[in-house]
Amino acid sequence: MSRIRMAALVFGVLALTPALAWSGGGKDKSGVVVDKAKKTVTIDAKIAPRKLPHLKGEIYPIEVIACWAHPKGKKAHETVVTIEAKPSDVHKALMELGLKPGTPRIGDTKDEPLGPECNIFLEIPSEDGGTKRISIDKTLVDKKNGKPFPKSVKFRFTGSALVQPDPEKDDKMYGADMSGTLITIFPVTDQCVFQTNLTLNFEKFLKLETNTKLLPKEGTPVKLVIEVAGK
């Protein structure tokens, strides 16, 4: 891709990312908090249901960490938490922390998704009535053997691909605002804000389920915390 074309694409993404209502440390109506001192973005979330009525009881392996709830969220049947925040708002919040989006991937490719690395956590209720922060790898286990999700997996701020909702019009939008997907584990979609360094080849080996021994019950309000790695 030429430099001119790449610059045009980056400009297009930025132009399609709406301005936020806060200025460092504030909170907008969708429940997104930016803490510039701690280099974090915190998002209101809920523990997602693993069984959705319209799927007749079928439970799919976890493939995303966070997305919109059903019926808006296209990945709501395979997520750890649901959110209400617009993915593009989270994208903008990360840019407020000085990060620049990389390159998302989709499908069977040997190329890893690119972008600055971030740490992902959940803040969940603790037994003493407060909260505790756990790294996202602890929230997942392999369905086949019960082993934890590999801690070595990296989460990267790729930004979303742009999409053209109406083929009759040239207008494009931030794809993650159509899918409602914030964080994916495998590159099953490039309409998201975060992807891991895992290629699609890993999907057939990792059949993931939520760690119900650690996570609170479905529907419990929690916080999704994104922290700049190496801050």
DOZA-947047 format. One line per 4 residues: number of its first residue (from 1); their letters; for each residue x, z, y of N, C-alpha, C, CB. Coordinates in pm, whole numbers. Glycine has a CB too. Layout:
// residues N
NUM> A> X/Z/Y/X/Z/Y/X/Z/Y/X/Z/Y  ... $
This chain:
// residues 231
1> MSRI> 85/0/-120/0/0/0/89/0/125/-96/124/1  61/-86/219/143/-94/340/124/31/425/107/-219/421  221/56/515/211/172/604/91/161/696/339/187/687  64/39/742/-49/20/833/-180/52/762/-52/-124/889 $
5> RMAA> -191/3/640/-314/27/565/-330/175/532/-316/-56/437  -217/242/494/-222/384/465/-262/464/588/-88/432/413  -207/429/702/-241/498/826/-389/481/858/-157/446/942  -440/361/835/-581/336/861/-669/420/770/-614/187/842 $
9> LVFG> -627/437/643/-705/516/549/-706/663/590/-649/501/409  -589/716/625/-580/855/668/-665/878/792/-435/894/695  -656/784/887/-736/797/1008/-884/797/975/-703/684/1106  -920/713/879/-1061/704/841/-1112/833/781/-1081/592/744 $
13> VLAL> -1029/897/697/-1068/1025/638/-1086/1130/745/-965/1071/536  -992/1136/838/-1000/1235/945/-1121/1211/1032/-873/1233/1029  -1149/1085/1059/-1263/1053/1145/-1395/1091/1079/-1263/905/1178  -1398/1086/946/-1520/1117/874/-1533/1265/842/-1527/1037/748 $
17> TPAL> -1432/1343/875/-1436/1487/851/-1488/1556/976/-1297/1541/811  -1607/1618/971/-1667/1676/1090/-1589/1795/1143/-1808/1717/1061  -1598/1816/1273/-1536/1933/1334/-1610/2058/1289/-1537/1922/1489  -1538/2170/1278/-1598/2293/1232/-1639/2381/1349/-1503/2368/1140 $
21> AWSG> -1720/2482/1315/-1776/2567/1418/-1684/2683/1454/-1909/2621/1374  -1575/2702/1381/-1488/2814/1410/-1355/2770/1471/-1463/2893/1284  -1281/2866/1517/-1145/2838/1564/-1055/2951/1517/-1139/2824/1720  -1012/2943/1391/-921/3042/1337/-984/3177/1316/-803/3057/1425 $
25> GGKD> -1009/3215/1192/-1062/3347/1161/-1212/3356/1175/-999/3448/1248  -1278/3250/1218/-1423/3255/1233/-1492/3211/1107/-1467/3170/1348  -1625/3216/1111/-1705/3181/994/-1819/3092/1038/-1758/3307/923  -1838/2980/967/-1949/2893/1001/-2068/2926/913/-1908/2744/986 $
29> KSGV> -2182/2861/937/-2306/2897/869/-2302/2872/719/-2420/2821/929  -2208/2792/672/-2200/2764/528/-2115/2866/454/-2144/2626/506  -2062/2964/523/-1987/3070/458/-1842/3037/432/-2051/3104/330  -1775/2972/527/-1634/2939/515/-1554/3018/619/-1611/2785/533 $
33> VVDK> -1452/3088/575/-1370/3170/665/-1226/3123/659/-1380/3321/627  -1166/3101/775/-1025/3063/785/-946/3183/837/-1006/2940/878  -840/3219/767/-751/3325/812/-612/3263/826/-749/3448/711  -576/3232/949/-449/3164/973/-330/3254/944/-441/3114/1117 $
37> AKKT> -347/3384/965/-236/3477/939/-205/3486/790/-270/3616/994  -309/3490/709/-290/3501/564/-283/3366/496/-403/3583/504  -305/3258/573/-303/3123/518/-405/3105/406/-163/3090/466  -528/3151/433/-633/3141/332/-761/3080/390/-663/3278/274 $
41> VTID> -837/3019/301/-973/2976/330/-1062/3044/226/-988/2816/325  -1161/3118/272/-1250/3192/182/-1391/3136/193/-1248/3342/215  -1453/3113/78/-1582/3045/71/-1681/3129/-8/-1567/2904/8  -1801/3145/44/-1907/3213/-30/-1940/3133/-155/-2033/3232/58 $
45> AKIA> -1958/3201/-268/-1986/3133/-394/-2071/3224/-482/-1854/3093/-467  -2117/3169/-594/-2190/3245/-696/-2141/3201/-834/-2344/3224/-682  -2141/3296/-927/-2107/3261/-1065/-2214/3163/-1116/-2099/3390/-1157  -2168/3049/-1165/-2260/2941/-1202/-2324/2965/-1338/-2186/2808/-1202 $
49> PRKL> -2448/2917/-1356/-2509/2922/-1489/-2441/2822/-1582/-2661/2892/-1480  -2431/2857/-1708/-2369/2768/-1804/-2472/2685/-1881/-2283/2847/-1902  -2598/2718/-1866/-2703/2646/-1935/-2808/2605/-1831/-2767/2732/-2049  -2826/2474/-1812/-2923/2423/-1715/-3044/2369/-1789/-2859/2313/-1626 $
53> PHLK> -3164/2407/-1747/-3287/2371/-1820/-3304/2221/-1844/-3405/2421/-1745  -3266/2139/-1747/-3290/1995/-1762/-3200/1930/-1867/-3270/1926/-1629  -3098/2004/-1914/-3009/1952/-2018/-3049/2000/-2157/-2865/1993/-1988  -3167/2064/-2167/-3225/2106/-2295/-3131/2198/-2374/-3259/1984/-2379 $
57> GEIY> -3066/2286/-2300/-2985/2387/-2366/-2844/2346/-2400/-3052/2428/-2487  -2808/2219/-2382/-2672/2177/-2414/-2575/2233/-2311/-2663/2022/-2419  -2463/2286/-2360/-2362/2344/-2272/-2235/2259/-2277/-2331/2491/-2312  -2194/2210/-2162/-2078/2123/-2153/-1952/2204/-2119/-2101/2013/-2047 $
61> PIEV> -1835/2161/-2166/-1711/2230/-2130/-1688/2229/-1979/-1591/2165/-2201  -1620/2331/-1932/-1588/2342/-1790/-1489/2232/-1751/-1531/2482/-1756  -1522/2156/-1646/-1430/2054/-1596/-1404/2068/-1446/-1487/1916/-1624  -1481/2152/-1379/-1457/2176/-1237/-1461/2326/-1210/-1561/2101/-1148 $
65> IACW> -1400/2366/-1100/-1398/2507/-1062/-1514/2540/-969/-1266/2543/-995  -1541/2451/-873/-1644/2480/-773/-1715/2353/-730/-1584/2551/-652  -1847/2363/-718/-1928/2250/-670/-2064/2302/-623/-1946/2141/-783  -2146/2214/-570/-2282/2250/-533/-2364/2281/-656/-2348/2138/-451 $
69> AHPK> -2468/2360/-638/-2558/2392/-749/-2649/2272/-780/-2643/2516/-715  -2708/2274/-898/-2809/2173/-936/-2932/2189/-845/-2849/2188/-1087  -2996/2082/-800/-2973/1943/-840/-2878/1864/-749/-3104/1872/-846  -2830/1925/-640/-2742/1850/-549/-2605/1823/-611/-2724/1926/-419 $
73> GKKA> -2554/1919/-685/-2419/1907/-740/-2416/1825/-866/-2362/2042/-767  -2336/1719/-866/-2329/1631/-983/-2253/1694/-1100/-2263/1501/-945  -2176/1800/-1072/-2098/1865/-1177/-2145/2009/-1201/-1949/1864/-1141  -2269/2040/-1163/-2318/2177/-1169/-2330/2230/-1312/-2452/2185/-1102 $
77> HETV> -2329/2141/-1410/-2342/2183/-1550/-2207/2217/-1614/-2409/2073/-1630  -2098/2204/-1537/-1965/2226/-1595/-1871/2290/-1494/-1906/2094/-1645  -1923/2390/-1422/-1844/2454/-1317/-1839/2606/-1335/-1901/2420/-1180  -1737/2669/-1276/-1722/2814/-1280/-1812/2879/-1176/-1576/2855/-1259 $
81> VTIE> -1807/2828/-1052/-1890/2882/-944/-1960/2768/-871/-1805/2965/-846  -2070/2804/-805/-2138/2710/-717/-2120/2757/-572/-2289/2699/-753  -2121/2661/-482/-2104/2688/-339/-2212/2615/-260/-1963/2645/-291  -2225/2651/-134/-2314/2579/-43/-2237/2504/64/-2413/2675/21 $
85> AKPS> -2112/2540/84/-2030/2478/188/-2012/2329/163/-1895/2546/197  -2004/2252/271/-1971/2110/258/-1823/2096/224/-2006/2033/389  -1790/2018/124/-1649/1998/90/-1565/1950/208/-1637/1898/-22  -1622/1866/294/-1544/1818/409/-1513/1931/507/-1620/1706/481 $
89> DVHK> -1598/2034/512/-1569/2150/595/-1447/2225/541/-1691/2243/602  -1438/2235/410/-1322/2300/349/-1197/2217/374/-1345/2321/197  -1210/2085/364/-1098/1994/395/-1048/2021/537/-1142/1845/380  -1138/2028/631/-1101/2052/770/-1035/2190/787/-1224/2041/861 $
93> ALME> -1087/2289/714/-1031/2424/722/-886/2426/675/-1114/2522/640  -857/2353/568/-721/2346/516/-628/2278/616/-718/2272/383  -678/2178/686/-598/2113/789/-572/2209/905/-668/1987/839  -665/2302/930/-643/2404/1033/-523/2492/996/-770/2491/1050 $
97> LGLK> -495/2501/866/-380/2581/820/-252/2499/816/-408/2638/682  -259/2374/860/-140/2290/868/-117/2201/748/-23/2375/887  -211/2197/653/-194/2113/534/-243/1971/560/-268/2174/416  -181/1877/492/-224/1737/498/-265/1692/358/-110/1646/555 $
101> PGTP> -380/1626/345/-425/1585/213/-333/1483/149/-565/1528/221  -332/1482/17/-249/1388/-56/-329/1271/-109/-180/1458/-170  -319/1247/-241/-384/1132/-303/-457/1174/-429/-281/1023/-335  -591/1159/-434/-663/1191/-557/-647/1081/-660/-812/1215/-527 $
105> RIGD> -667/1115/-786/-665/1018/-895/-799/1021/-967/-548/1047/-994  -826/914/-1041/-946/911/-1122/-919/830/-1248/-1066/853/-1043  -971/880/-1360/-962/806/-1484/-831/821/-1558/-985/664/-1457  -810/732/-1652/-695/738/-1742/-571/680/-1676/-726/663/-1873 $
109> TKDE> -500/764/-1606/-378/722/-1538/-268/822/-1567/-401/708/-1386  -145/775/-1572/-31/864/-1596/15/930/-1466/84/786/-1659  -35/883/-1354/6/937/-1225/-69/1066/-1194/-15/834/-1113  4/1170/-1160/-58/1297/-1123/-121/1287/-984/45/1410/-1127 $
113> PLGP> -230/1360/-960/-282/1373/-824/-175/1434/-734/-410/1459/-822  -171/1392/-609/-69/1439/-516/-132/1519/-403/10/1320/-459  -53/1612/-348/-100/1690/-236/-35/1827/-234/-251/1704/-239  -41/1898/-122/18/2031/-113/-48/2128/-210/8/2085/31 $
117> ECNI> 32/2212/-269/-17/2306/-371/-82/2429/-306/99/2350/-463  -188/2474/-369/-257/2596/-325/-286/2685/-444/-388/2563/-249  -298/2814/-418/-340/2909/-520/-490/2931/-507/-263/3044/-506  -558/2940/-621/-703/2958/-621/-736/3093/-685/-774/2842/-697 $
121> FLEI> -822/3170/-617/-864/3301/-666/-1015/3316/-657/-794/3414/-586  -1067/3414/-732/-1203/3462/-713/-1195/3609/-676/-1291/3440/-840  -1275/3649/-577/-1293/3791/-548/-1426/3832/-608/-1287/3821/-393  -1421/3923/-706/-1539/3964/-779/-1560/4115/-762/-1527/3926/-929 $
125> PSED> -1683/4162/-787/-1707/4307/-777/-1621/4385/-876/-1855/4338/-802  -1574/4501/-832/-1494/4588/-919/-1577/4710/-960/-1363/4634/-847  -1529/4782/-1059/-1603/4895/-1113/-1618/5010/-1014/-1536/4945/-1238  -1527/5018/-917/-1533/5127/-820/-1623/5095/-701/-1394/5159/-770 $
129> GGTK> -1695/4984/-709/-1785/4946/-601/-1724/4856/-497/-1835/5067/-536  -1594/4830/-509/-1527/4739/-417/-1518/4599/-475/-1388/4791/-382  -1408/4533/-448/-1385/4400/-504/-1242/4392/-557/-1411/4289/-398  -1219/4299/-646/-1084/4273/-694/-1063/4123/-697/-1061/4335/-834 $
133> RISI> -939/4082/-675/-904/3940/-671/-834/3902/-801/-813/3909/-548  -883/3794/-862/-824/3745/-986/-788/3598/-969/-921/3765/-1106  -677/3558/-1028/-637/3418/-1022/-730/3335/-1110/-489/3400/-1066  -751/3210/-1071/-852/3129/-1136/-822/3103/-1282/-865/2998/-1063 $
137> DKTL> -694/3104/-1321/-660/3080/-1462/-719/3187/-1553/-509/3074/-1480  -737/3309/-1501/-791/3418/-1582/-942/3405/-1605/-761/3551/-1516  -1008/3317/-1529/-1153/3301/-1543/-1191/3203/-1653/-1213/3256/-1411  -1090/3139/-1714/-1116/3034/-1813/-1043/3061/-1944/-1073/2897/-1759 $
141> VDKK> -1109/3024/-2054/-1047/3034/-2186/-1075/2906/-2263/-1098/3159/-2264  -990/2878/-2360/-1010/2762/-2448/-1117/2798/-2551/-875/2720/-2517  -1220/2715/-2562/-1331/2743/-2654/-1285/2746/-2800/-1441/2639/-2637  -1183/2671/-2832/-1141/2658/-2971/-1063/2779/-3021/-1057/2533/-2988 $
145> NGKP> -980/2836/-2936/-893/2944/-2983/-893/3069/-2895/-753/2893/-2994  -967/3066/-2786/-977/3183/-2699/-857/3207/-2611/-998/3303/-2781  -760/3114/-2614/-640/3130/-2531/-674/3106/-2384/-529/3033/-2576  -605/3175/-2293/-632/3158/-2150/-590/3022/-2099/-562/3266/-2070 $
149> FPKS> -649/2982/-1989/-612/2859/-1921/-466/2868/-1878/-705/2832/-1799  -389/2762/-1896/-244/2768/-1862/-220/2807/-1716/-178/2633/-1890  -146/2913/-1696/-117/2960/-1561/-28/2863/-1486/-52/3097/-1566  42/2777/-1559/136/2683/-1497/67/2564/-1429/232/2631/-1602 $
153> VKFR> -64/2548/-1453/-136/2436/-1391/-140/2455/-1240/-281/2425/-1449  -113/2347/-1167/-108/2352/-1021/-234/2287/-961/19/2282/-969  -286/2348/-855/-400/2292/-783/-350/2230/-653/-507/2402/-755  -387/2104/-630/-335/2028/-517/-446/1980/-424/-254/1910/-566 $
157> FTGS> -420/1994/-295/-513/1948/-192/-497/1797/-178/-487/2019/-55  -578/1724/-252/-570/1578/-252/-656/1516/-143/-611/1524/-386  -763/1587/-103/-864/1523/-19/-948/1430/-106/-798/1446/98  -1058/1383/-50/-1152/1301/-126/-1137/1153/-96/-1294/1344/-96 $
161> ALVQ> -1172/1073/-196/-1186/930/-172/-1307/906/-83/-1198/851/-306  -1305/798/-8/-1420/758/71/-1514/674/-15/-1377/680/197  -1643/683/12/-1741/604/-63/-1831/529/33/-1825/695/-156  -1892/425/-18/-1984/341/59/-2124/359/0/-1939/190/56 $
165> PDPE> -2203/451/57/-2334/484/-1/-2428/364/-10/-2399/591/81  -2427/280/91/-2515/163/94/-2429/37/86/-2604/163/222  -2439/-38/-26/-2357/-158/-40/-2387/-266/63/-2374/-215/-177  -2501/-252/128/-2540/-348/230/-2481/-316/366/-2691/-354/240 $
169> KDDK> -2419/-198/377/-2362/-155/504/-2215/-121/485/-2439/-35/561  -2137/-135/592/-1994/-106/586/-1963/42/603/-1921/-185/691  -2063/123/638/-2042/264/665/-1990/336/541/-2170/329/713  -1888/421/560/-1833/500/452/-1843/648/487/-1687/460/425 $
173> MYGA> -1839/730/383/-1847/875/404/-1747/945/312/-1991/926/379  -1722/1071/342/-1634/1154/262/-1701/1176/126/-1603/1291/333  -1640/1121/21/-1705/1117/-109/-1747/1251/-164/-1615/1053/-205  -1668/1356/-139/-1702/1488/-192/-1830/1542/-131/-1588/1585/-168 $
177> DMSG> -1867/1493/-12/-1993/1534/49/-2112/1464/-15/-1990/1505/198  -2086/1369/-103/-2193/1306/-179/-2204/1371/-317/-2167/1154/-193  -2089/1396/-380/-2090/1456/-514/-2111/1607/-510/-1960/1424/-586  -2067/1669/-399/-2075/1815/-389/-1965/1886/-465/-2208/1862/-438 $
181> TLIT> -1863/1812/-509/-1756/1871/-589/-1639/1913/-500/-1708/1772/-697  -1595/2037/-514/-1484/2088/-434/-1352/2085/-512/-1514/2230/-388  -1351/2141/-633/-1227/2154/-710/-1249/2104/-852/-1177/2301/-711  -1170/2007/-897/-1179/1960/-1035/-1055/2001/-1114/-1196/1807/-1037 $
185> IFPV> -1073/2013/-1245/-960/2043/-1333/-898/1915/-1385/-1006/2132/-1451  -983/1820/-1424/-937/1690/-1473/-981/1581/-1374/-994/1661/-1617  -908/1469/-1367/-945/1364/-1272/-1064/1279/-1319/-825/1273/-1247  -1177/1349/-1343/-1299/1280/-1384/-1371/1221/-1263/-1392/1376/-1459 $
189> TDQC> -1331/1264/-1145/-1384/1210/-1020/-1278/1223/-912/-1515/1283/-979  -1277/1129/-818/-1189/1142/-702/-1270/1179/-578/-1110/1011/-677  -1398/1212/-600/-1485/1258/-492/-1483/1411/-491/-1631/1203/-508  -1370/1466/-451/-1347/1609/-452/-1240/1641/-348/-1303/1659/-594 $
193> VFQT> -1210/1768/-329/-1109/1810/-232/-980/1853/-302/-1163/1924/-146  -992/1910/-421/-877/1957/-500/-880/1896/-639/-876/2110/-508  -762/1864/-689/-742/1830/-829/-619/1905/-878/-726/1676/-848  -607/1920/-1010/-487/1982/-1065/-383/1874/-1094/-520/2063/-1193 $
197> NLTL> -268/1918/-1143/-164/1822/-1183/-188/1766/-1323/-27/1888/-1176  -300/1803/-1386/-332/1753/-1519/-387/1611/-1512/-433/1845/-1589  -340/1526/-1600/-398/1392/-1611/-517/1398/-1706/-292/1289/-1662  -592/1288/-1715/-713/1286/-1796/-683/1305/-1945/-786/1155/-1775 $
201> NFEK> -560/1278/-1985/-521/1292/-2124/-540/1435/-2176/-377/1248/-2142  -531/1533/-2085/-543/1673/-2125/-687/1712/-2156/-488/1762/-2016  -784/1633/-2109/-924/1669/-2127/-962/1683/-2274/-1013/1565/-2060  -906/1601/-2360/-943/1606/-2502/-882/1725/-2574/-900/1479/-2571 $
205> FLKL> -781/1789/-2512/-717/1904/-2574/-770/2037/-2519/-566/1897/-2554  -813/2038/-2394/-861/2161/-2330/-1013/2158/-2318/-796/2179/-2192  -1080/2229/-2406/-1225/2245/-2399/-1250/2387/-2348/-1294/2218/-2540  -1280/2395/-2221/-1278/2524/-2153/-1416/2588/-2140/-1218/2508/-2017 $
209> ETNT> -1414/2722/-2140/-1534/2801/-2118/-1498/2915/-2024/-1592/2855/-2253  -1598/2969/-1955/-1573/3082/-1865/-1541/3207/-1946/-1694/3107/-1773  -1459/3292/-1888/-1420/3417/-1951/-1525/3523/-1917/-1278/3462/-1904  -1625/3533/-2003/-1737/3625/-1977/-1697/3771/-1987/-1851/3597/-2073 $
213> KLLP> -1581/3799/-2048/-1533/3937/-2056/-1481/3986/-1921/-1422/3948/-2162  -1448/3891/-1834/-1391/3926/-1704/-1488/3901/-1589/-1263/3848/-1681  -1559/3789/-1596/-1647/3750/-1486/-1778/3829/-1486/-1676/3600/-1493  -1835/3853/-1367/-1967/3917/-1362/-2075/3821/-1411/-1999/3965/-1219 $
217> KEGT> -2198/3869/-1418/-2306/3788/-1471/-2338/3669/-1382/-2430/3874/-1490  -2399/3569/-1440/-2435/3448/-1367/-2524/3482/-1247/-2507/3348/-1461  -2498/3415/-1136/-2574/3438/-1013/-2513/3543/-922/-2711/3478/-1047  -2412/3614/-968/-2348/3718/-886/-2272/3655/-769/-2252/3804/-971 $
221> PVKL> -2297/3702/-646/-2219/3651/-531/-2073/3691/-543/-2278/3704/-398  -1984/3596/-520/-1840/3620/-522/-1777/3542/-407/-1777/3577/-660  -1648/3554/-392/-1573/3477/-292/-1471/3388/-362/-1503/3572/-190  -1468/3262/-323/-1366/3169/-369/-1257/3166/-262/-1425/3025/-394 $
225> VIEV> -1135/3198/-299/-1024/3208/-203/-921/3100/-233/-960/3349/-208  -890/3021/-134/-785/2919/-142/-670/2964/-55/-838/2777/-98  -553/2977/-114/-436/3028/-43/-324/2923/-48/-388/3162/-105  -263/2898/66/-150/2805/70/-38/2861/-15/-102/2782/217 $
229> AGK> 11/2782/-110/118/2828/-199/250/2835/-122/132/2734/-323  333/2933/-157/462/2946/-93/454/2980/53/538/2823/-110  345/3049/93/324/3077/235/433/3165/293/189/3144/255 $
